[in-house]
Amino acid sequence: QSALTQPASVSGSPGQSITISCTGSSSDVGRYKLVSWYQQFPGKAPKLMIGEVNERPSGVSNRFSGSKSGNTASLTISGLQAEDEGNYYCCSYAPSGGLVFGGGTKLTVL
Amino acid sequence: EVQLVESGGGLVQPGGSLRLSCAVSGFSVSSFYMTWVRQAPGKGLEWVSVVYVNGSAYYADSVKGRFTISRDNSKNTLYLQMNSLRAEDTAVFYCARVVRNWPLDYWGQGTLVTVSS
């Protein structure tokens, strides 16, 4: 199972919106509505931000949203804030019975 | 309150074995899919293994045949038995709870495994 493809880095200024893409295949991202997104800060455990493509867990800011089109899922962060700076990972269910992660995207808030 | 606490990491020589534990409180490990995810130093997340409620287990190709996931319902603990360890297995290992439709909603703090001579 190959890792999902994410841009290595994205950046934006406070108040702007950014989108992180996550490209898989017709066997994972394209086949299932089972994509999740995680935020991770250095030295910390990942935190679930979006599940099932666009479902936001309780307590997660509504500035975070998800979508999917074909084999590509996307995470959009609107009204960018300095505290959003960190690493973001997408994840999809895979037909092998488990999961596959993206390589991760480092978000820099300028 | 939900808590997952990993332990058992440490320094091991190539070819050696280690068993990781993930002690859970706040829910029953028998009622959820449970999974292990690892992160090599400076690298991204890599899925390792999952155990379903019915006991079925699945593994990443990179660990298949060497790692075994299990759980002890009486101790409410998840395990990962790791054999034939290689340098490339060096990573922080996280346990996590899988909820409906596969998001990982609770994670432990991680335990570091270092494979080196």
Boltz contact constraints between the chains, C-beta under 6 A:
constraints:
  - contact:
      token1: [A, 34]
      token2: [B, 101]
      max_distance: 6.0
  - contact:
      token1: [A, 34]
      token2: [B, 102]
      max_distance: 6.0
  - contact:
      token1: [A, 36]
      token2: [B, 103]
      max_distance: 6.0
  - contact:
      token1: [A, 45]
      token2: [B, 94]
      max_distance: 6.0
  - contact:
      token1: [A, 45]
      token2: [B, 107]
      max_distance: 6.0
  - contact:
      token1: [A, 45]
      token2: [B, 109]
      max_distance: 6.0
  - contact:
      token1: [A, 45]
      token2: [B, 110]
      max_distance: 6.0
  - contact:
      token1: [A, 46]
      token2: [B, 107]
      max_distance: 6.0
  - contact:
      token1: [A, 48]
      token2: [B, 103]
      max_distance: 6.0
  - contact:
      token1: [A, 48]
      token2: [B, 105]
      max_distance: 6.0
  - contact:
      token1: [A, 51]
      token2: [B, 103]
      max_distance: 6.0
  - contact:
      token1: [A, 52]
      token2: [B, 101]
      max_distance: 6.0
  - contact:
      token1: [A, 89]
      token2: [B, 45]
      max_distance: 6.0
  - contact:
      token1: [A, 93]
      token2: [B, 102]
      max_distance: 6.0
  - contact:
      token1: [A, 97]
      token2: [B, 58]
      max_distance: 6.0
  - contact:
      token1: [A, 98]
      token2: [B, 47]
      max_distance: 6.0
  - contact:
      token1: [A, 98]
      token2: [B, 50]
      max_distance: 6.0
  - contact:
      token1: [A, 98]
      token2: [B, 58]
      max_distance: 6.0
  - contact:
      token1: [A, 99]
      token2: [B, 47]
      max_distance: 6.0
  - contact:
      token1: [A, 101]
      token2: [B, 45]
      max_distance: 6.0
  - contact:
      token1: [A, 101]
      token2: [B, 47]
      max_distance: 6.0
  - contact:
      token1: [A, 103]
      token2: [B, 44]
      max_distance: 6.0
  - contact:
      token1: [A, 104]
      token2: [B, 44]
      max_distance: 6.0
